[in-house]
Amino acid sequence: MSDGPKPQPHLQASRAVLRSYYCLCGDFVLVLQGKLDRLPQRKTDGAYIIRTQPSPSVPARKFKLAAVPSERILLERAGGTEMRQGFACSRCRTPIAYQTTPPPAGSSPFLYVLKGAVTETQGQIPPDAFEGERAAAIVSKLA
C-alpha cells in the first residue's frame, strides 16, 4: 500500500522563490532563485557568489542579470592574474557584478554580485551599500 504520490525532485525545485533585485538608482537588475544574502561570499571582496553552471555535486542557480557589460580589468593576485568582466546598471552605469570570462553573463562557472550593489526593496539603499566608506575616508585623511 502506498501513502500517496511522493513529490518529484523536479517539482520541488520549481517551488523555489524567485527574488527581484534593483540597482541603487531603482532600476531592475537581477532576478535570482533564493535570497542573495544567503549565498556564499567571496573572501577577496565579499561579493556574493552565484553558481551559474552545475558541478557534479551542486546544481546551478537560476538567475537573470539585466545589466550591460562594462569594463574588463586584470587584477594581480597571489596566484597570478585574474580577469574580471564587469556588468553595470544600464541606466546609471553603477557596477553590479563581474565574472572571470567575457560576456554573456553566466558564461563563467560563477557570477559575483558586488556587496551593497543591489537592493531587494526598490528605492531603498541596502545597509551594506557604503560599508567600509567611513574607514576608507579616515585612512585617506591619515595618509
Secondary structure as GFF3:
##gff-version 3
##sequence-region A 1 143
A	DSSP	alpha_helix	9	14	.	.	.	ID=ss1
A	DSSP	beta_strand	18	23	.	.	.	ID=ss2
A	DSSP	beta_strand	28	33	.	.	.	ID=ss3
A	DSSP	three_ten_helix	36	38	.	.	.	ID=ss4
A	DSSP	beta_strand	48	51	.	.	.	ID=ss5
A	DSSP	beta_strand	63	65	.	.	.	ID=ss6
A	DSSP	beta_strand	67	77	.	.	.	ID=ss7
A	DSSP	beta_strand	80	89	.	.	.	ID=ss8
A	DSSP	beta_strand	95	99	.	.	.	ID=ss9
A	DSSP	beta_strand	110	113	.	.	.	ID=ss10
A	DSSP	beta_strand	118	119	.	.	.	ID=ss11
A	DSSP	alpha_helix	133	142	.	.	.	ID=ss12
###
